[in-house]
Amino acid sequence: MVPYVCAHDEMFGTGMSFEAFRMLAAIVVVGLAAISAATPAHAQCMPVGSAGGLISKNGLVPGRVAVNKAQSKGGGKVIKIVLCQNGNNFVYRATVLGKQGAVKNVTVNAKTGQ
């Protein structure tokens, strides 16, 4: 008599049954769906150097003003800044390197400069 060996048992090789694998996969899918539903949509961002048209078209604070405000808020030097748009909302997101080497993320309202 030849023992019954199922292809999926050989495929997984960990001793995990196919049914257990399907259950685990279903839990992962449900978990990822819950996370994506709870996470807000990410804004579209672009480097400030490429955003001139968007800045002028929407009456936004110039990039250099945003850099100065971010440096003031973050207590250091801006090492990266992008303009992000989510619908009609615009913000500058800056990465600031502090005087003690700490990295801070700073947000500046692109319409008000605050």
C-alpha positions as a LaTeX table, in Angstrom:
\begin{tabular}{lrrr}
\hline
Residue & $x$ (\AA) & $y$ (\AA) & $z$ (\AA) \\
\hline
Met1 & 0.00 & 0.00 & 0.00 \\
Val2 & 1.33 & 3.43 & $-0.99$ \\
Pro3 & 0.90 & 6.21 & 1.60 \\
Tyr4 & $-1.26$ & 9.12 & 0.51 \\
Val5 & 0.85 & 12.22 & $-0.09$ \\
Cys6 & $-0.82$ & 15.41 & $-1.18$ \\
Ala7 & 1.07 & 17.82 & $-3.44$ \\
His8 & 0.28 & 20.81 & $-1.26$ \\
Asp9 & 1.80 & 19.08 & 1.81 \\
Glu10 & 5.06 & 18.74 & $-0.10$ \\
Met11 & 4.82 & 22.28 & $-1.40$ \\
Phe12 & 4.59 & 23.85 & 2.05 \\
Gly13 & 7.02 & 21.45 & 3.67 \\
Thr14 & 6.56 & 23.06 & 7.09 \\
Gly15 & 3.97 & 20.64 & 8.31 \\
Met16 & 1.33 & 23.33 & 7.87 \\
Ser17 & $-1.77$ & 21.90 & 6.33 \\
Phe18 & $-3.30$ & 23.50 & 3.30 \\
Glu19 & $-6.38$ & 24.44 & 5.32 \\
Ala20 & $-4.26$ & 26.17 & 7.97 \\
Phe21 & $-2.40$ & 28.03 & 5.24 \\
Arg22 & $-5.68$ & 29.18 & 3.67 \\
Met23 & $-6.89$ & 30.41 & 7.08 \\
Leu24 & $-3.66$ & 32.31 & 7.68 \\
Ala25 & $-3.84$ & 33.87 & 4.21 \\
Ala26 & $-7.45$ & 34.95 & 4.83 \\
Ile27 & $-6.47$ & 36.58 & 8.14 \\
Val28 & $-3.62$ & 38.46 & 6.45 \\
Val29 & $-5.90$ & 39.70 & 3.66 \\
Val30 & $-8.55$ & 40.88 & 6.14 \\
Gly31 & $-5.88$ & 42.58 & 8.25 \\
Leu32 & $-4.40$ & 44.41 & 5.28 \\
Ala33 & $-7.86$ & 45.52 & 4.16 \\
Ala34 & $-8.56$ & 46.90 & 7.64 \\
Ile35 & $-5.25$ & 48.79 & 7.70 \\
Ser36 & $-5.79$ & 50.31 & 4.26 \\
Ala37 & $-9.33$ & 51.38 & 5.21 \\
Ala38 & $-8.05$ & 53.08 & 8.37 \\
Thr39 & $-5.17$ & 54.84 & 6.63 \\
Pro40 & $-6.02$ & 58.17 & 5.00 \\
Ala41 & $-5.16$ & 58.64 & 1.36 \\
His42 & $-1.67$ & 59.98 & 0.93 \\
Ala43 & $-1.25$ & 63.35 & $-0.64$ \\
Gln44 & 0.61 & 63.76 & $-3.90$ \\
Cys45 & 3.96 & 65.40 & $-3.24$ \\
Met46 & 6.59 & 67.00 & $-5.45$ \\
Pro47 & 9.93 & 68.68 & $-4.86$ \\
Val48 & 9.57 & 72.42 & $-4.27$ \\
Gly49 & 11.94 & 73.12 & $-7.18$ \\
Ser50 & 9.41 & 71.49 & $-9.54$ \\
Ala51 & 6.31 & 73.09 & $-8.01$ \\
Gly52 & 6.58 & 76.67 & $-9.29$ \\
Gly53 & 3.53 & 76.45 & $-11.52$ \\
Leu54 & 1.41 & 74.87 & $-8.81$ \\
Ile55 & 2.56 & 77.47 & $-6.27$ \\
Ser56 & 1.71 & 80.45 & $-8.47$ \\
Lys57 & $-1.54$ & 78.96 & $-9.81$ \\
Asn58 & $-2.88$ & 78.39 & $-6.28$ \\
Gly59 & $-1.47$ & 81.52 & $-4.59$ \\
Leu60 & 0.72 & 79.51 & $-2.24$ \\
Val61 & 3.55 & 80.73 & $-0.05$ \\
Pro62 & 6.84 & 80.57 & $-2.02$ \\
Gly63 & 9.18 & 77.67 & $-1.31$ \\
Arg64 & 11.90 & 79.87 & 0.22 \\
Val65 & 9.37 & 81.25 & 2.74 \\
Ala66 & 8.35 & 77.69 & 3.62 \\
Val67 & 12.01 & 76.71 & 4.07 \\
Asn68 & 12.57 & 79.63 & 6.46 \\
Lys69 & 9.44 & 78.76 & 8.45 \\
Ala70 & 10.38 & 75.07 & 8.60 \\
Gln71 & 13.88 & 75.93 & 9.83 \\
Ser72 & 12.37 & 78.18 & 12.48 \\
Lys73 & 9.88 & 75.50 & 13.59 \\
Gly74 & 12.41 & 72.67 & 13.47 \\
Gly75 & 15.34 & 74.49 & 15.00 \\
Gly76 & 17.81 & 73.49 & 12.33 \\
Lys77 & 18.51 & 73.27 & 8.62 \\
Val78 & 16.04 & 71.95 & 6.05 \\
Ile79 & 17.57 & 68.99 & 4.26 \\
Lys80 & 14.48 & 68.12 & 2.20 \\
Ile81 & 11.21 & 69.87 & 1.44 \\
Val82 & 8.28 & 68.88 & $-0.75$ \\
Leu83 & 4.93 & 70.44 & $-1.60$ \\
Cys84 & 2.03 & 68.08 & $-1.01$ \\
Gln85 & $-1.51$ & 68.39 & $-2.32$ \\
Asn86 & $-4.57$ & 66.56 & $-1.06$ \\
Gly87 & $-7.57$ & 67.97 & $-2.90$ \\
Asn88 & $-7.55$ & 71.73 & $-2.28$ \\
Asn89 & $-5.25$ & 71.44 & 0.74 \\
Phe90 & $-1.57$ & 72.21 & 0.30 \\
Val91 & 1.26 & 71.72 & 2.80 \\
Tyr92 & 5.01 & 71.80 & 2.70 \\
Arg93 & 6.60 & 68.78 & 4.38 \\
Ala94 & 10.15 & 69.42 & 5.45 \\
Thr95 & 12.85 & 67.26 & 6.98 \\
Val96 & 14.95 & 69.38 & 9.34 \\
Leu97 & 18.36 & 68.45 & 10.70 \\
Gly98 & 18.63 & 69.93 & 14.20 \\
Lys99 & 21.73 & 71.44 & 15.75 \\
Gln100 & 22.32 & 68.33 & 17.87 \\
Gly101 & 21.90 & 66.02 & 14.87 \\
Ala102 & 18.26 & 65.13 & 15.53 \\
Val103 & 16.03 & 64.81 & 12.48 \\
Lys104 & 12.57 & 66.35 & 12.68 \\
Asn105 & 9.62 & 66.31 & 10.28 \\
Val106 & 7.92 & 69.71 & 10.04 \\
Thr107 & 4.73 & 70.71 & 8.26 \\
Val108 & 4.06 & 74.22 & 6.97 \\
Asn109 & 0.65 & 75.28 & 5.68 \\
Ala110 & 1.30 & 76.29 & 2.07 \\
Lys111 & $-1.55$ & 78.83 & 2.00 \\
Thr112 & $-0.79$ & 80.66 & 5.26 \\
Gly113 & 2.91 & 79.96 & 5.80 \\
Gln114 & 2.23 & 78.79 & 9.38 \\
\hline
\end{tabular}
